[in-house]
Amino acid sequence: MRIHWAIFLLAAAVGILVGGFVAKRHQQDRIIAVSLAVAVVFALVLARVIIPAWAVLPAMARIGFFTGIAGPSRDLLVRRAATARFGKAAYGRIYGFVYSGLDSGLAISPLVFGHYMGAQRFAAVLVGVALFQAFAVLTALGVGRSAPMVK
């Protein structure tokens, strides 16, 4: 099981690198939406166990990669939305708020999903991941609509 998470994290790092090049050239909200939607599909495919065992690692890598691609666009979208609404002076406070939320989510997720992992109900964890990523898609699209593009 550890190799799955290592593959996920390595692919996420590669996705972040690729996402850094993609983020500046396109609309960030759409990059986030598309990349996380692809990750949602792969998480749900894994949750339904409709792929052979040999395809699990590539699927985990794809989830990590596409989640990673969304990272740089998320950062740019947060910056754009924060400065448009609250001015450049609020930039640091908004980042602090966003990242404390991310860290809180990372801290709480073992409490939410740990029971399912311990009971070996991995499909439930993947469905939960897909659900939260789907919420992130909707959030990104909503923020993208309300924040003006900066050239």
C-alpha positions in Angstrom: 0.0 0.0 0.0 2.9 2.4 0.7 4.1 2.2 -2.9 0.7 3.4 -4.0 1.1 6.6 -2.0 4.7 7.0 -3.1 3.6 6.8 -6.7 0.8 9.3 -6.1 3.2 11.8 -4.4 5.9 11.5 -7.1 3.3 11.9 -9.8 1.8 14.9 -8.0 5.3 16.5 -7.9 5.6 16.0 -11.6 2.1 17.4 -12.1 3.0 20.5 -10.1 6.0 21.1 -12.3 3.9 20.7 -15.5 1.1 22.8 -13.9 3.5 25.6 -13.3 4.1 26.0 -17.0 0.4 25.5 -17.9 -1.0 27.9 -15.2 0.2 31.2 -16.6 -1.0 30.5 -20.2 -4.6 29.6 -19.6 -7.5 30.4 -17.3 -6.7 29.0 -13.9 -10.3 28.1 -12.9 -10.6 25.9 -16.0 -7.3 24.2 -15.5 -8.3 23.4 -11.9 -11.7 22.1 -13.0 -10.4 19.9 -15.8 -7.4 18.5 -14.0 -9.4 17.7 -10.8 -12.3 16.3 -12.8 -9.9 13.8 -14.4 -8.6 13.0 -11.0 -12.2 12.4 -9.8 -12.8 10.0 -12.7 -9.7 8.0 -11.9 -10.6 7.9 -8.1 -14.1 6.7 -8.9 -12.7 4.1 -11.3 -10.4 2.8 -8.6 -13.3 2.9 -6.1 -15.5 0.7 -8.3 -12.7 -1.8 -8.8 -13.3 -2.0 -12.5 -9.7 -2.1 -13.5 -7.2 -5.0 -13.3 -4.7 -5.1 -10.5 -1.8 -4.1 -12.8 -3.6 -0.8 -13.6 -3.9 0.4 -10.0 -0.5 2.0 -9.8 -0.9 3.9 -13.1 -4.3 5.1 -12.0 -2.9 6.3 -8.7 -0.2 8.1 -10.6 -2.8 9.8 -12.8 -4.7 10.9 -9.7 -1.5 12.4 -8.3 -0.5 14.0 -11.6 -3.8 15.7 -12.3 -4.2 16.8 -8.7 -0.6 18.3 -9.0 -1.4 20.1 -12.2 -4.2 22.0 -10.3 -1.8 23.3 -7.6 -0.1 26.2 -9.4 -3.4 27.3 -11.0 -5.0 27.2 -7.5 -2.3 29.5 -6.2 -2.7 32.0 -9.1 -6.5 31.9 -8.8 -6.3 32.6 -5.0 -3.9 35.5 -5.7 -6.1 36.9 -8.4 -9.3 36.6 -6.4 -7.7 38.0 -3.2 -6.2 41.1 -4.8 -9.3 41.8 -6.9 -11.6 41.7 -3.9 -9.4 42.9 -1.0 -6.5 44.7 -2.7 -2.8 43.8 -2.7 -2.4 44.5 1.0 -4.7 41.5 1.8 -2.6 39.1 -0.3 -0.7 37.6 2.6 -3.7 37.3 4.9 -5.7 35.5 2.2 -2.9 33.0 1.5 -2.6 32.4 5.2 -6.3 31.7 5.4 -6.3 29.4 2.4 -3.2 27.4 3.5 -4.4 27.1 7.1 -7.6 25.6 5.6 -5.6 23.2 3.5 -3.5 22.2 6.5 -6.6 21.8 8.6 -8.1 19.6 6.0 -4.9 17.5 5.8 -4.9 17.2 9.6 -8.6 16.2 9.8 -8.7 13.8 6.9 -7.1 10.9 8.9 -9.8 11.3 11.5 -12.5 11.1 8.8 -11.0 8.5 6.6 -8.8 6.5 9.1 -11.7 4.3 10.1 -12.3 3.3 6.5 -8.7 2.6 5.9 -8.5 0.5 9.1 -11.5 -1.5 8.0 -9.9 -1.9 4.6 -12.8 -0.1 2.9 -10.5 1.7 0.5 -13.3 2.3 -2.0 -15.0 4.5 0.6 -11.8 6.6 0.9 -11.5 7.0 -2.9 -15.2 8.0 -3.1 -14.5 10.6 -0.4 -11.5 11.9 -2.2 -13.5 12.2 -5.4 -16.3 14.0 -3.5 -14.0 16.6 -2.1 -12.2 17.1 -5.4 -15.6 17.6 -7.1 -16.3 20.3 -4.5 -13.0 21.9 -5.3 -13.9 21.9 -9.0 -17.2 23.8 -8.2 -15.3 26.2 -5.9 -12.6 27.0 -8.5 -15.2 27.6 -11.2 -17.2 29.9 -8.9 -14.1 31.9 -7.8 -12.9 32.1 -11.4 -16.2 33.6 -12.5 -16.1 36.2 -9.8 -12.4 37.2 -10.1 -11.4 39.4 -13.1 -8.6 38.2 -15.3 -5.3 40.1 -14.9 -3.0 40.4 -17.8 
